[in-house]
Amino acid sequence: MASKKLSKGEILAAFFDEGVYTELFAGGAVQAAYGCAGGQPVYAVCQSGAAVTAKDLNKNRKVLGMAAKTGNPVVTFYDSVGAKLEEGLDLLAANAALTAEIARVSGVVPQIAVVTGVCGGTAALAAASADLCIMAEDAQLFFTAPFTSAAGGDKLAGAGSAAFAAKAGVAALTAKDGAEAAALAARVAGTLPGNNLAGPSVFEFEAPSAVLELNSYSAPKAVEALVDAGSALEVYAGFGKKVYTALATVNGNIVGVVATEPDGLCHNCVSKAARMVRLCDAFSIPVVTLVNSEGFVKSATDDQAGGIREAARLAGTYADATTAKVAVLAGKAVGPVYTALANADVTIAVEGCTVAALEPQAAVRVLYKDELDASDNILAATAAKAAQYAAAECSAQAALAAGAADFAVAAAEVRATLAAALDMLATKRAQRLPKKHGNLSL
């Protein structure tokens, strides 16, 4: 049996701390409110499910303007059957003005979209423009209604659903219903800084019980060993699954985490990582990157799908970010992957990692070609030479000596070193060269 759909008032009561808020701009298909959520002063805009008018859209725009002036996040709850078509071009102009305001405020205060009902057309564009989008499992998000698309011969299972949006990289988080989505939004709003000039919040914390293990490495487990116990909130879990991204805390201070799986990174994976770094940089959230990857996926199909373009975007996003950046080399960091992901203020090499310009196997085939060709068993000789080369030239100590790392530590010491690095970078100040904006590959 389907769960009962929550009203505007019930959604807002579930979102604000103790259900207490001040109503703004009463009446119509949109209700606005102000209160505390997750301990953070927040504005909320909530649709009722009815058709939206130009006046309703202007309420949303006005709230964004107030939020920018006062430095508070905005959470918008989407649930509407669409626009009131009788308003014609007035509605079109109001939508254009709202889109412009969303872009103007982007990076000034956090914008969180929460889809609890139907969110289609221009509303879907607005929801996807938020810093993070949260969807209830019984909600719908689409440009073209799935039944319309299916009637035209373009039918996909689950089109418009939360799982579909998560797989597409639009929904950062999903929830079982509207109440859980509202609670998740409150948690995110309470975790993020209130605005781009606010100092980070400090939370109570417990040290993790897990220990970083390189021999049985997986991204979630590695992150669990470094961040505070129970603090990690994974985002974009349904998209680019060879990269793990999360908001978490280290010694009570918020960080954004990007951790690779050992497999190759496809265009979706690197796009996901770049998106996370961009979010963190906008609000000066330190970025912790765990690097352990075979490299960018070796696939002409992926290259055609945008692999090289997205990898360039990833490298540029890391290089352009002025927030504090710490890279942990927890496995393979070879060639372009090191270049893109280890562009950090502090780099920590973990004993047992491999840091090199080229895979050791490939390197020794070039450096010791004559010697290997003269051997009785080329494969065995190459493997032995590669192991010798990796130990001598590609180790954590070698990276430290070459300046490719700032610390070389045992796995058990990584969390303490990471905490010290973040503490050291807490007062980092950096300015970009004067320009309108960069032109990174998008």
C-alpha positions, -999 to 999 in steps of 0.1 A, spaced: 0 0 0 14 34 -10 23 58 18 1 88 24 14 119 5 24 147 29 9 182 27 30 214 25 27 219 62 37 183 70 67 185 48 79 217 64 72 203 99 93 172 90 121 195 77 124 222 104 138 214 139 110 205 162 86 214 134 89 251 142 91 277 114 79 312 104 56 312 74 64 336 45 43 346 15 12 326 25 -13 315 -1 -11 300 -36 6 268 -48 39 277 -31 46 283 6 78 298 18 91 295 54 121 304 76 135 285 106 163 262 117 170 228 102 199 207 114 207 236 137 212 259 107 190 289 98 174 280 65 148 292 40 124 267 25 101 269 -5 74 242 -7 51 234 -36 16 219 -28 11 198 -59 -11 223 -77 -3 242 -109 23 269 -104 17 305 -114 41 333 -122 33 348 -87 44 315 -71 77 315 -91 83 351 -80 80 339 -44 108 314 -50 129 341 -66 123 365 -37 134 339 -12 166 333 -31 173 370 -30 167 372 7 189 341 13 218 358 -6 214 389 15 213 371 49 237 342 40 214 313 46 208 281 26 176 276 5 158 242 3 131 239 -23 105 211 -22 92 202 -57 58 188 -62 36 203 -89 14 191 -118 31 218 -139 26 254 -148 -7 272 -151 -8 275 -189 -35 303 -188 -7 327 -177 11 322 -210 42 344 -215 40 359 -181 48 324 -168 76 320 -193 92 353 -182 89 343 -145 106 310 -152 135 328 -170 139 352 -141 139 324 -116 165 305 -136 187 336 -137 183 341 -99 193 304 -92 225 310 -113 232 343 -96 229 328 -61 248 296 -70 280 294 -49 268 321 -26 245 300 -4 238 263 -6 208 254 -27 192 220 -20 164 206 -42 140 180 -27 117 162 -51 87 148 -32 62 146 -60 61 154 -97 89 176 -110 88 181 -148 100 204 -175 114 237 -163 110 226 -127 133 197 -134 158 221 -149 157 242 -116 160 211 -94 190 198 -113 206 232 -110 208 229 -72 240 221 -54 224 188 -43 192 171 -54 173 147 -31 145 125 -43 118 105 -26 113 70 -42 77 77 -51 86 110 -68 91 117 -105 117 139 -122 117 143 -160 119 167 -189 95 147 -210 68 126 -192 78 89 -194 45 79 -210 49 106 -237 84 93 -244 72 57 -245 44 66 -269 71 79 -292 90 46 -291 116 57 -265 106 35 -235 131 29 -207 124 10 -175 120 32 -144 122 65 -165 114 94 -142 120 75 -110 144 83 -82 166 54 -91 167 65 -127 177 101 -116 204 87 -93 218 66 -121 219 96 -144 238 116 -118 210 141 -111 198 128 -77 226 129 -51 205 112 -25 173 91 -25 149 85 3 119 61 8 94 89 12 89 126 16 94 126 53 128 109 50 137 132 21 130 162 43 151 147 72 180 141 48 177 177 35 178 190 71 210 169 77 227 182 46 216 218 53 231 215 89 263 200 75 271 225 48 283 261 57 255 287 56 272 306 28 305 310 9 320 333 35 309 314 66 335 295 87 330 257 89 308 242 116 325 220 142 307 188 153 312 163 181 330 132 169 343 98 177 374 83 162 369 55 137 374 19 149 385 7 114 421 8 102 432 16 67 442 -16 49 459 -15 15 457 -53 9 419 -54 11 413 -19 -1 378 -7 -11 369 30 -13 341 30 13 362 10 38 392 32 33 371 63 39 356 47 70 391 43 84 400 80 80 368 100 88 350 103 121 328 73 130 294 74 114 300 108 98 302 99 62 271 107 41 276 93 6 263 113 -23 258 103 -59 260 66 -50 240 55 -81 263 73 -105 300 67 -115 304 38 -91 342 35 -94 344 67 -74 330 72 -39 320 107 -29 308 118 5 304 146 30 321 137 63 340 151 93 376 146 104 381 155 141 347 172 139 355 194 109 335 190 76 354 176 46 344 165 12 358 130 2 366 116 -32 379 81 -31 387 59 -62 382 22 -65 412 3 -79 395 -2 -113 397 21 -143 378 54 -141 351 60 -168 338 94 -179 309 92 -154 333 85 -126 355 115 -133 325 137 -139 312 127 -105 346 135 -88 348 169 -105 312 177 -94 321 170 -58 353 191 -58 334 220 -74 307 219 -47 333 218 -19 354 246 -35 323 269 -37 319 267 1 356 263 11 351 228 23 384 209 24 387 181 -1 403 148 9 411 125 -21 421 89 -17 439 78 -48 441 41 -58 433 34 -94 445 15 -125 440 48 -143 414 62 -167 396 33 -184 413 21 -215 384 23 -240 379 41 -273 342 39 -266 346 57 -234 368 83 -251 341 89 -276 315 92 -248 335 120 -234 362 103 -213 391 126 -224 370 157 -221 358 147 -186 393 138 -175 405 172 -186 376 188 -167 386 168 -136 422 178 -137 413 214 -143 387 214 -115 413 202 -90 439 226 -102 415 256 -101 401 248 -66 414 271 -40 399 253 -10 423 231 11 432 199 -7 448 168 8 456 137 -13 462 103 2 481 79 -21 466 46 -9 475 23 -38 483 30 -75 488 66 -85 503 64 -119 506 89 -147 475 109 -156 456 98 -125 483 112 -102 483 144 -123 446 149 -121 438 137 -85 469 144 -65 469 182 -73 469 190 -36 483 213 -10 495 183 10 501 148 -4 504 117 19 520 86 5 510 54 23 537 27 26 530 1 0 516 25 -26 529 28 -62 536 63 -75 551 65 -110 550 83 -143 544 50 -160 533 15 -149 565 -3 -136 559 -32 -161 558 -7 -190 587 13 -177 612 -15 -174 603 -27 -209 617 6 -221 645 12 -196 659 -24 -196 648 -36 -231 682 -51 -241 686 -69 -208 651 -84 -208 654 -94 -245 685 -113 -236 669 -133 -208 658 -169 -211 622 -161 -198 612 -126 -208 579 -126 -189 595 -138 -156 624 -114 -161 601 -85 -167 580 -93 -137 611 -95 -115 626 -63 -129 593 -45 -125 590 -55 -88 626 -44 -82 619 -11 -100 587 -4 -82 603 -10 -48 633 13 -56 617 40 -77 579 40 -71 575 36 -34 562 61 -8 597 69 3 608 75 -34 578 98 -38 588 117 -7 624 120 -19 613 132 -54 588 158 -40 558 139 -53 546 135 -17 550 155 15 546 126 39 554 89 37 536 71 65 524 37 75 487 29 71 481 31 108 494 67 108 473 81 79 444 95 99 466 113 124 487 128 95 455 137 76 441 155 107 474 174 111 474 184 75 438 197 76 446 216 108 476 232 91 455 242 61 426 256 81 439 291 75 447 287 38 442 318 17 445 317 -21 434 341 -49 428 334 -85 442 356 -113 418 384 -123 395 370 -151 358 367 -160 360 329 -156 380 300 -167 372 280 -198 376 244 -185 363 216 -207 326 211 -197 
